Each structure stands twice: as C-alpha cells, then as structure tokens.
C-alpha cells in the first residue's frame, strides 16, 4: 500500500498523466442541473428515448437498456432458456462479469482462444470448442477492432447456435460498411466509464428480432431499480471524474480513488459485486439503468459523431509516430481498408511489451492495460471460472506483452501525448 502511494505521488508530480477514462468536462453547469434532477427518479420516456437514439447509431434494430451490459447478457440467456447443462462459448480474454452472468444461469462457460491480429474472437478457435451442449457463442470485438465475424456467422448458422456479438469495447466500427452489432442474432454494448460511450455504468442488448426484443423488454420491465443511495453515489462519481480525469489531474484521481477505498471515505459507487463467481449482490440483478444516467447518455450521443471522428484522427496520428520496428508488430487489420475502426485504445503486443509498458508508465496509466490475463477484473483463481491454464495459449502469451494507449483524449492534449511518445521512442 505504502509503495503504491509513493508511486502515485510521483505520478501526480509528473503532469500530464494519461488514463483510459474520459470524464465529462464538456458538460456545462446547466447540463449537469438537467441530469441531476433525475437522480433517484424513474422516467421510462427518457430511458426509451436513450435506447432509441443509441440503436440509431448501430442500425435499424432495437435496444433494451440495463444498469450494466452483463445484466443484458444475463437477461438474454434467461429468455433463451440457457440453463444448467448448457455451454456458452466466451473469448479467452474477457471480463469476469461476463463469466459471472453465465454462472448465474447455471450454464458452463467454455473458452475459445483469440485471433492474434484482431485480439478478438477466432472462428477456428470457436469451432474447436463447440459441442452438442453449446447454446450460445459470444464473438468479441476488442478495442474498437472488428473481429473476423463473417466466418463465425456462417459457423454458428450451420450449427444452429445463437450468436451474440460482444461490442462492449467497440462502438461504431464496421466491416465493409456493416456496423458491428448487425452480424449476429443480437449484440451486447456497454456504457461503463471505461467504454466508448461513458454513462459511468450501463449497457444494452441490441437486436433486429422483434420477438426477442419484446421478451428482453419484459425482463427489463420486471427488473428492480438501483437504490437512491446508490444513484447518489454514482452522481458524486460523475462530478469526481468530471473534475479529475483531465490529464493534468489524472494522477490525483488515481491517488484519491485509492485513498477513498482504503480509508472507506465513501462507498464504492460501481456495480462491482458481480466481478467474481458469487451471485449475491446488494443491488438488483438485473437492474434498470437509472434515469439520470440515460439523460447523461443522451448528452454523450449528441456529440458521438464528433467524438468518433476525433478518436480516429488520434489513431491515425499514433500510427504515424510509432517507430518502424514497432510498426512491424502492429496488427495488419489497422491497415485493412475494409475495416472502419473507431478505436477505444490503440493496442499491440510487441515482443518487448514489458519494456514498452515500463516506458509508457511514466505518463500512461498502464495499470489499466487490457488483457494481460485471460479473465480480467478478478482476484479469484481462474480455475474458479472454469478456465484451465493453457486452454487459450495465444491469449496467455499475448497478454503478457500487451500495450495499450488511450484514444479517448480531449483534443488539446493530443499534442502532449504525441510529444511524450516521441520522446520515449515507443
């Protein structure tokens, strides 16, 4: 603990410091007042407007919102009748909350290795683990990079298996002008504070199947709401992140967050009780998205087109300044004209990835590097999640070398990041 404090104090002094959460500095006091008035209140009209407007940036389907993306995943498995004895295929580099949702349904998670070029799902790896018990395949698009989804579509259709696209890390990216989320039977999106569109917590199930939509909507209608106390904590977190996520304050945010947690200065606002294997939480599971977060989401959707454009511009700049030796190790999909990538993070896995992260750590929050281990965001042994060491060797090998650079920066800080990267000869 003391060592972490000193490290963070050092980082605080070395401004700027770049993290992977972009707060809401752009919100005016009037915007905040409009959002705050809905804290603790329910307004289905606002929630459904948010759902409709979110769906419009994906395609001509419909969305159902929940307080977290994994809750939508859980609800989907419920309406599909997935239960004990059934298998759900997940990527071998995923978040523990996805596994938790599978376990809550009594089903068995099965892991398929990643494609080393997209860091997403691989058709060949999925085919190896399919069995007569497989009821769903989750195909993950990672970091904003569309995976090679079409062969997975063909495989699941041939096998008669439901295909869910995991777009939690990918919003707006496309292959041959088809937006991710429109290939499978349904798609999962997250609006967690580390995801492409930030409402602190929240997520959607998107589908073009009107009957499936109605069934999931029914689950949503019967779901509970987060307590007023929990909503007020989330509101405080919104203000906290709005103040401290700017690169000139990010180090302080990390330090303050750690101290708040250590000395229990405040109750943790996020829905983190389902990051393990347990099924007991102090909040409803699944739960409705709070109205004030839906209101926040609509402000973010208003600027989404500009946000996506800025991230793509930063991504292209990063591609230009990465040194030639490192470029050789960049995924070929970065240069694939058939893919329109709206990046969340720029990622690659160089042989000297540990050394690169060490250099980056001077000005980038490398403690938030994804996916350095197969199942992230858990302190529990991986075998508790049904993961056997060695079952996804590419995920394990690449994870240890993974490098992440944020692409969700305010424009005024892009030049500073560029200077730091060039000076460090990354």
N, C-alpha and C positions, 0 to 999 in steps of 0.2 A: 504494500500500500504506500509506504513512505517513498519507495523508489518511483512509483507511478506519479506521485505528487510532484517530486523533483523534476521528473521528465516533462510533465505537463507545464510546470512553472517555466522551464527552459523554453518550451514551445511558445508559451504566452509571450515571452520577451522577443521572440523571433517572428514578428509580423511581417508579411501576412502568412496565414496558415490556411490551406485549402482542404475543405471537407466535402462530404457527399450529400449533405442536406442543404438545400437552398430554401431559406425561410421565406417570409412574406414581407420583405422590406417595402415592396411596391404598394402595399395596401395603405390607403390614406386613413386618417382618423375617422372619417365619415364611413368608409368601407368597414372598418372594424366595428363601429357602432351598429351598422346594419347586420353584421354577423352575430355580434354579442347578444342582441335582443332575442335570439332563438335558442340560447343556451338553456337547457332544461325543458324546452318546449317541443312539442311534436307538430309538424305541419307536413302532411302527406303530399300536398301540392308542390311544395318546394323540393321534396325528395324526388318526386316523379319527374319534375322538370329537369333536375340534375341528371337523372337516369336517361331521359330522352336526349338531352344535349350531349351526354357522354357517348351514347350509342351512335349519334350522328357523325362523330369523328372516326368511327370504325367502319360503319357500313349501314345497310338497311335492315339490320336486326334490332332486337330489343334487349335492354339490360335490366337486371334486378340488383339492387344495391344491398349491401350488408355492412356491418361495422368493421369487417375485415374481409379480405379476399378469401382466406381459408374458410371462413364461415359460409361463403357462397359455394365453395368447393364441397364442403360438408353437406349443405342443403341439396346440391346436385346429386351427390351419391345417395342421399336419402330418397329422393323422388325416383331414382333409377333402381331402387331396391337393392343396392350393393350392401352386402352383409357378411357375416361370418362364413368362411369357406371360399369367398371370392378374393381375387387378386387384382390389385391396381398397380400398374407399372409407372414408376416415377423415375426421373432422371437421377443419375448417380452424383449429382451436385445440386442439391436442393436445400430448402429451408425446413427446419424441424417442424414448423407449424403445418406444413403440407402432410408430413407423415402422421402427425398427431390427428389430423382430420380423418385420415384413412383408418387409424386405430380406433377412433371414436365410433366408427361404423362397424367395428368388429372385423373388418377386412384385413388382408395381408398386403403390406407394401412389398413390391418387388422392384429391384433397381437395375436400370439399363445404363450402360456407360455413355459418355458424351462424345460428340464429334469434336476432335481437337481443332478444327478450323472455324467452327461457329460457337463453340463452348455450349452448344445446345444439344437437343436430342438427336440421336442417330438411328436411322431405320434399321441398319444391320444389327445394332446392339439390342434394339427393341425386339426384333424377330427372334433373337436367341433366347429371350426370357419369356416369350408368350407360351401360354399353356391353356388347356381346356377350362381352367378356372379364371382366366383373365377376363374381366368385365369392363375395364377401362384402361386406356393408355393416356398418360399425360405427356404431351410433347411441349417441351420448354424452349422458348425463345429467350436467350440470355443477353443482358446488357444492351438491348436495343437491336441485336443482330438476329435477323430471321434465320431459324434453322432450316435445313433442307426438308421442308414439311411435306412436299407433294408425294415422295415415296412412302412416307408414314401414312398419309391419307389413303393411298392405294392399298397398303398392307392391312390397315385396320378395317377398311371396307371389305376386303377379301375374307378376313377372319370374322367379320361381323362383330367387331369390338367398338365400343363407344370411344371417340377421340375428343379429348379436351385439350385445347391449346392453352398453355400457361404463358400468359402475356404480362405477368406481374412486373417484369423488368423491361418490357417492350411495349411502347405505345406509339402508333403512327407509322412504324416501319412497314415496308411492303416488299413483295416479290412480284416482278412483272406487273406492277400497279395493283396487285391484290393485297389489301391491308391485312396484316397479321390479326388473327381472330376470326377470319372468314373462311378458313380452310377446314376446320374441324366441325364436329357436331355442336360444340359450344366452346366458349373461351372464358378464361379467368383473367381479370385485371385487378391490380392493387393500387390504392391511392395512399398507401403508407408514406410517412415523411421521407423515406429514402428512395421512393419510387418516382417514375417520370412526372406524375402529377400529384402534388402534395396536398392532402387534406388531413395530415397527421396520422389518421387511421381510417380505413375504409376500403371497399373493393366491390367488384361487380362480377356477375355471370352474364355473358352476352350470348345470345343465340338467335338464329333465324327460324327456329322451330316454335311456332306459336303455341302448340300444346305444351311443350316443355316449359316455355316461358310462363304459362298460366300456373303450372304445377309449382315452379320455384317461387312465383309471386305469392302463392298460397302459403308456402313455408314462411316467407318474409312477413306476411300479414299476421301470422301467429307468433312471430318471434318477439322477445322482450326488448326493452329499451335500456340503454346504459343509464345508470343512476344519475341523478342531478349532480351528486358529489363527484362522480367520475367525469361528467361533462365539464364541470367547473375546473377540474384538474387539467383536462385537455385544453380548455380555454387559456389557462395560465401557461401551459406549454407552448401554445401558439404565440403568445406575447413574448415568452422567453426566447424561442427560436427566431422570431422576427427581429429581436434585438441583437442576438449573438451569433447568427450563422454567417454574417459577413466575414470574409477572410481576415479582416483586421481585428476580429473579435472571436474567431472560431476556437482558438486555443483556450480562451477564457471560458467559452461554453463547455468544452470538454472537462475542464477542471471543475467548474461549478457543478456540472451534472454528476461527476464522481463524488464530490463532497456532499452534495444533497443526498445522494443514495447512501453514502457511508454513514452519515450522521442523522439519516432519516428526517431531514429538514422538510421533506414533502413526500407524499405518497406518489409512487411512480404512476404516471398518467396512462401509460400504454397498456394494451391488452396482451401482456406477456406471460400470463399464467398457463397458456397453451403452447409454450415453446418446448415442452418436454413430452413425456409419454402419458401423463395423467389426463383425466377427463373432468376434473373438478375445477371450476373457476368461480370467482366472486361476482362475475358479470354473466349475463345470459349468453348462451352459446347455442345456436347463432343469435345475433342481436341486430337490430335495425341500425343503420347509420344515423347518428344524431343529426337533427335538422340543421344545426348551426354549421356542421362540417359540410353538409350538402350545399349550404349557402356559400361557404368558403370555396367549395369546388367550382361553383358557377363563376366566381371571380377569376379562378385559375383557368377555366375553359375559355373565358373571354380573351385571354392572352396566349392560349395554347399555340396557335399558329406562329406567333412571333417567337415564343419560347422554343418551339421545334426548329425554326429557322436558325436561331442563334446557336443552338447545340450542334447543328450540322455544320455551321461555319467554324465553330471552335474545333470540331472533329477534323475538318479538312486542314486547319492550321496545325494541329497536332501531328497529323500525318506528314506534313512538310518539315517539321523541326526535329522529328525523331531521327537519330543518326542512322547512317546507311547500314551499319552492321545489324542494328536492332530491326530495321525495316525488313530484313530478310526473314525475320521470325514473326512478322505480323501475319495474321490470318489472311488468306487470299480473298476472303469474302469482302474485306474492306475495299477491294479494288474491282469488285464484281458489279458491272453496270446493271444487272438485272435486279439488284437489291437496292432499295432506298432505305438507308439506315438513319433512323432518328436516335442518336446514341444516348444512353444513360451514363455509361462510363466508357472510356477507351481502355481496352484490355488486350493484353498479350501475355505469353508465357515463355520468356526467353530462358535460355539455359542458365544465365546468371541472374535469374529473377530475384534471388535473395539479396544480391548486391545492389540491384536496381532499386528494390524497396528500401534498402538502407539509405541510399542517396535521397530518395523521394521523401523519406520520413522527416527530413529537415523542414519540409514545407507542405507535405500532403499527409492527411490522416490515414496512414497505412494500416492502422488497427482495424479499419473497416474494409479491408480487402476481401472481396468475394472471389471465388470459392476456394479457400485454402484447405478446406477439408470437405469430405463428401456431404455431410449434413451439417449446415451451419446453424448458429444461434441455439446452441445447447451445450450444457456442461455434462450431460449424461453420456455414458459409453455408447458408441454407435451400435453395438450388438443389441441394445435395448430397443432400437428401432428396426431390428431385423436386418441390419446391414452387416454383412460378413466381410472382413478385411480381405482385399484382393478381388472382390467381385466386380469392381469398376476400376481397373488399373490405370486407365487414362485419366480419369477424374482425380485419382490419388496422386499420380505423377505430376500432372499439370498444376494441380492445386498448390503444391509446394513452391512453384515458380511463378505464381500468378501476380500480375502487376495491374493495378487499377489507377486511372487518372480521371478526375471528375470532368464531366462535360456540361454540368448544370450550373455554370457560374454567371453572375451578373457581368454584363459586357465590360464594365470599367475595370474588371480585374483580369481580363484575358491576357493583356499585355504583360502583367506582372507574372502570371503563371508561365507565359512563354519565356520571359527572361530567366526565371528560375530553372526551367527545364534546360534551356540552352547553356546556362552557366554550369549546370551539374553534368552536362554531357550525357544525358539519358539516351 
